[in-house]
Amino acid sequence: EALFKWMKEYRIKDSSHGGDILNESGKALGIMLLPAEQRRNAMTDRVTASLLSILFPALNRVTDLARAAESHDDLASIVAALESFKGKEGRYPAELGELVESGLLKKLPCDPFSKDAAVSYVYKPTGDGYLLYSRDEDRDDDGGTEGRTNRDGDIVFSRPAPKSETPDD
């Protein structure tokens, strides 16, 4: 925030050359009065700060996207295990731990978006179906509600209970 304030305060409106902007900004801050080595260090610090202010938000986004990809992979593995369990047992498990007990999963993966690193994904059996989800980037349990963005909902995999068939008259 301070960097953006500094950039707005000291930018040169009519300058088209980056060196001119740095020189004029440096003069405004008294950098040009420093000995050559200190001036170089101060200018390097300013440029580094500017570049890092651009880079860090992108790195955070990449980390969230990697977690989302991991979450999708984990959920797909759990869904495959749930369907295998249903094929063998004729029902979905009451809890995800049954998938480990039956040997379909070696261990339950942890939700990378959970506030507690040891918490697994949320699983709720629903009659002859289930709701399975990750908390997503906002790290809040939104009850399995898919959001419009990654910041206001969950990553959801579900198998709704089949609708009863009624004959058409």
C-alpha positions as CSV (number, residue, x, y, z in Angstrom):
1,E,0.0,0.0,0.0
2,A,2.8,2.4,0.9
3,L,4.6,1.5,-2.3
4,F,1.5,2.3,-4.4
5,K,1.1,5.6,-2.5
6,W,4.7,6.4,-3.2
7,M,4.4,5.5,-6.9
8,K,1.3,7.7,-7.3
9,E,2.9,10.6,-5.4
10,Y,6.2,10.7,-7.3
11,R,5.3,9.6,-10.8
12,I,6.3,11.9,-13.6
13,K,3.2,12.4,-15.8
14,D,4.9,13.4,-19.1
15,S,7.9,11.1,-18.9
16,S,8.0,8.2,-21.3
17,H,11.4,6.8,-20.3
18,G,11.7,4.6,-17.3
19,G,15.1,6.0,-16.4
20,D,13.7,9.5,-16.3
21,I,11.0,8.4,-13.9
22,L,13.5,6.7,-11.6
23,N,15.9,9.7,-11.8
24,E,13.2,12.3,-11.1
25,S,11.6,10.2,-8.3
26,G,15.1,9.6,-6.9
27,K,15.7,13.4,-6.8
28,A,12.4,14.0,-5.2
29,L,13.4,11.6,-2.4
30,G,16.9,12.9,-2.0
31,I,18.4,9.7,-3.4
32,M,20.5,11.5,-5.9
33,L,22.3,13.3,-3.1
34,L,23.6,10.0,-1.7
35,P,27.1,8.6,-2.6
36,A,27.1,6.5,-5.8
37,E,27.1,3.1,-4.0
38,Q,24.2,4.1,-1.7
39,R,22.3,5.7,-4.6
40,R,22.6,2.4,-6.6
41,N,21.4,0.4,-3.6
42,A,18.5,2.7,-3.0
43,M,17.5,2.7,-6.6
44,T,17.8,-1.1,-6.7
45,D,15.6,-1.4,-3.6
46,R,12.9,0.8,-5.2
47,V,12.9,-1.3,-8.4
48,T,12.9,-4.5,-6.4
49,A,10.0,-3.3,-4.3
50,S,8.1,-2.4,-7.4
51,L,8.6,-5.7,-9.1
52,L,7.8,-7.7,-5.9
53,S,4.5,-5.7,-5.5
54,I,3.5,-7.1,-8.9
55,L,4.8,-10.6,-8.3
56,F,3.5,-11.5,-4.8
57,P,-0.3,-11.3,-5.7
58,A,0.4,-13.6,-8.7
59,L,2.2,-16.1,-6.4
60,N,-0.7,-16.2,-4.0
61,R,-3.1,-16.9,-6.9
62,V,-0.8,-19.7,-8.2
63,T,-0.8,-21.3,-4.8
64,D,-4.6,-21.2,-4.6
65,L,-4.9,-22.7,-8.1
66,A,-2.5,-25.5,-7.1
67,R,-4.6,-26.3,-4.0
68,A,-7.8,-26.3,-6.1
69,A,-6.2,-28.8,-8.6
70,E,-5.1,-31.0,-5.6
71,S,-8.7,-30.8,-4.2
72,H,-10.3,-31.8,-7.5
73,D,-7.9,-34.8,-7.8
74,D,-8.6,-35.9,-4.2
75,L,-12.3,-35.5,-4.7
76,A,-12.3,-37.5,-7.9
77,S,-10.4,-40.3,-6.1
78,I,-12.9,-40.3,-3.3
79,V,-15.8,-40.4,-5.8
80,A,-14.3,-43.4,-7.5
81,A,-13.9,-45.1,-4.2
82,L,-17.5,-44.2,-3.2
83,E,-18.8,-45.7,-6.5
84,S,-16.7,-48.9,-6.0
85,F,-18.0,-49.2,-2.4
86,K,-21.6,-48.8,-3.7
87,G,-21.0,-51.5,-6.3
88,K,-19.7,-53.9,-3.7
89,E,-22.0,-53.1,-0.7
90,G,-25.1,-51.9,-2.5
91,R,-25.0,-48.6,-0.5
92,Y,-22.8,-45.6,0.0
93,P,-20.8,-45.6,3.2
94,A,-22.1,-43.8,6.3
95,E,-18.7,-42.0,6.6
96,L,-15.6,-41.7,4.5
97,G,-13.6,-43.9,7.0
98,E,-15.4,-46.9,5.7
99,L,-13.5,-46.4,2.4
100,V,-10.2,-46.9,4.2
101,E,-11.5,-49.9,6.2
102,S,-12.7,-51.6,3.0
103,G,-9.3,-51.0,1.4
104,L,-10.6,-48.7,-1.4
105,L,-8.4,-45.9,-0.1
106,K,-5.1,-46.1,1.7
107,K,-5.9,-43.1,3.8
108,L,-8.3,-40.2,3.7
109,P,-6.8,-37.1,1.9
110,C,-6.9,-33.8,3.8
111,D,-8.7,-30.8,2.4
112,P,-6.0,-28.3,1.4
113,F,-8.5,-25.5,2.0
114,S,-9.3,-26.5,5.5
115,K,-8.4,-24.1,8.3
116,D,-7.1,-27.2,10.2
117,A,-4.5,-29.2,8.1
118,A,-5.7,-32.5,9.4
119,V,-9.3,-32.2,8.4
120,S,-10.7,-34.3,5.5
121,Y,-13.2,-33.4,2.9
122,V,-16.9,-33.0,4.0
123,Y,-19.0,-36.0,3.2
124,K,-22.8,-36.2,3.8
125,P,-24.8,-39.2,2.7
126,T,-28.2,-38.3,1.4
127,G,-30.5,-41.3,1.0
128,D,-29.2,-43.1,-2.0
129,G,-26.7,-40.4,-2.9
130,Y,-24.2,-38.1,-1.3
131,L,-22.7,-34.6,-1.0
132,L,-18.9,-34.4,-1.0
133,Y,-17.0,-31.1,-1.0
134,S,-13.9,-29.0,-0.3
135,R,-14.1,-25.7,1.4
136,D,-12.4,-23.9,-1.5
137,E,-10.3,-20.7,-1.4
138,D,-12.4,-18.8,1.2
139,R,-11.7,-21.8,3.6
140,D,-15.3,-21.5,5.0
141,D,-17.7,-24.4,5.1
142,D,-20.5,-23.1,2.9
143,G,-22.5,-26.3,3.4
144,G,-21.7,-27.7,-0.1
145,T,-23.0,-24.7,-1.9
146,E,-21.2,-24.0,-5.2
147,G,-20.2,-20.3,-5.5
148,R,-20.1,-18.0,-8.4
149,T,-16.4,-17.6,-7.7
150,N,-13.7,-19.6,-5.8
151,R,-14.0,-17.1,-3.0
152,D,-17.7,-17.6,-2.1
153,G,-18.5,-21.3,-2.2
154,D,-17.3,-24.8,-2.1
155,I,-15.9,-27.3,-4.7
156,V,-18.7,-29.8,-4.8
157,F,-19.1,-33.3,-6.1
158,S,-22.5,-34.9,-5.5
159,R,-24.6,-37.8,-6.4
160,P,-28.2,-36.9,-5.9
161,A,-30.6,-39.7,-4.9
162,P,-32.4,-41.0,-8.0
163,K,-35.8,-39.5,-8.5
164,S,-38.6,-42.0,-8.3
165,E,-40.1,-42.8,-11.6
166,T,-43.7,-42.2,-12.1
167,P,-45.5,-43.7,-15.1
168,D,-47.1,-41.2,-17.5
169,D,-50.8,-41.6,-17.8
